[in-house]
Amino acid sequence: MSRITPTFAALAAQKRTALITFITAGDPAPELTVPLMHSLVAGGVDLLELGVPFSDPMAEGPVIQRASERALKHGVGTTDVLGYVREFRRTNKTTPVVLMGYANPIECMGQQAFVDAAHEAGVDGTIVVDYPPEECEDFARMMMEKGMDNIFLLAPTSTEERIRQVARVGGGFSYYVSLKGVTGAGNIDIDDVSRRLEHIRAHVKLPIGVGFGIRDAATAKAIASVADGVVIGSRIIQEMEKAPLDEAVGVAHAFVASIRAALDEQSAASVTAV
């Protein structure tokens, strides 16, 4: 079992919503990745998504595309990303780390070699955008044999069959994309998200994290009222882009701390209402 399941279980017992953050490994600078991971956890993050830089991140909006481009200019690749996780694990043995990216770097390394290296580094799961559940059962099996989870994206356009496939081979949590489009865009319809999560939960018994379009405390609180986890990525990267390099880690910490406080306010309100 990965660290993901007990993390969500502990938060559920406390009636708290998971705060899940995405950053691109190697951005804004390779030497800041591990300090940034630790700083996010200190700010209240429960699960870290670490993006593997890729030249054609088709699901990402311009903000995360820029982050990937910056990381690639620094020469950051899959082996480096695994090295960051390994270094993070020297002092943090408990926070789940999920690698998010695309199939090409995994296929270049070889699926089994990647799975073995990810397990050795301390990775808990993967979100591979272009590995649909119906086409990656061998990869899912390799991951499960090493105690790691395959996390799949579900969207407003997901069919009944896709939801059932995710229920069959997914692990850890399911990632619901709240908007049609790419990361960092649009406004979220909370009522629509609530309806769709209710439908997904009829088939998928994993916790559900909601991402894409969550940009501030108010939106995070609203999503927390219907989801098990809130995922934020583009806004964190934007905040760091606006800051001098030597202040980027502190800026990210302050932003996620404000989101954590908002989520805890929502949790407290829900408990009081009950």
Secondary structure as GFF3:
##gff-version 3
##sequence-region A 1 274
A	DSSP	alpha_helix	4	13	.	.	.	ID=ss1
A	DSSP	beta_strand	18	24	.	.	.	ID=ss2
A	DSSP	three_ten_helix	30	32	.	.	.	ID=ss3
A	DSSP	alpha_helix	33	42	.	.	.	ID=ss4
A	DSSP	beta_strand	47	51	.	.	.	ID=ss5
A	DSSP	alpha_helix	62	73	.	.	.	ID=ss6
A	DSSP	alpha_helix	78	89	.	.	.	ID=ss7
A	DSSP	beta_strand	97	101	.	.	.	ID=ss8
A	DSSP	alpha_helix	103	109	.	.	.	ID=ss9
A	DSSP	alpha_helix	111	121	.	.	.	ID=ss10
A	DSSP	beta_strand	125	128	.	.	.	ID=ss11
A	DSSP	three_ten_helix	133	135	.	.	.	ID=ss12
A	DSSP	alpha_helix	137	145	.	.	.	ID=ss13
A	DSSP	beta_strand	149	150	.	.	.	ID=ss14
A	DSSP	beta_strand	153	154	.	.	.	ID=ss15
A	DSSP	alpha_helix	160	169	.	.	.	ID=ss16
A	DSSP	beta_strand	174	177	.	.	.	ID=ss17
A	DSSP	alpha_helix	190	201	.	.	.	ID=ss18
A	DSSP	beta_strand	208	211	.	.	.	ID=ss19
A	DSSP	alpha_helix	217	224	.	.	.	ID=ss20
A	DSSP	beta_strand	229	232	.	.	.	ID=ss21
A	DSSP	alpha_helix	234	241	.	.	.	ID=ss22
A	DSSP	three_ten_helix	245	247	.	.	.	ID=ss23
A	DSSP	alpha_helix	248	273	.	.	.	ID=ss24
###
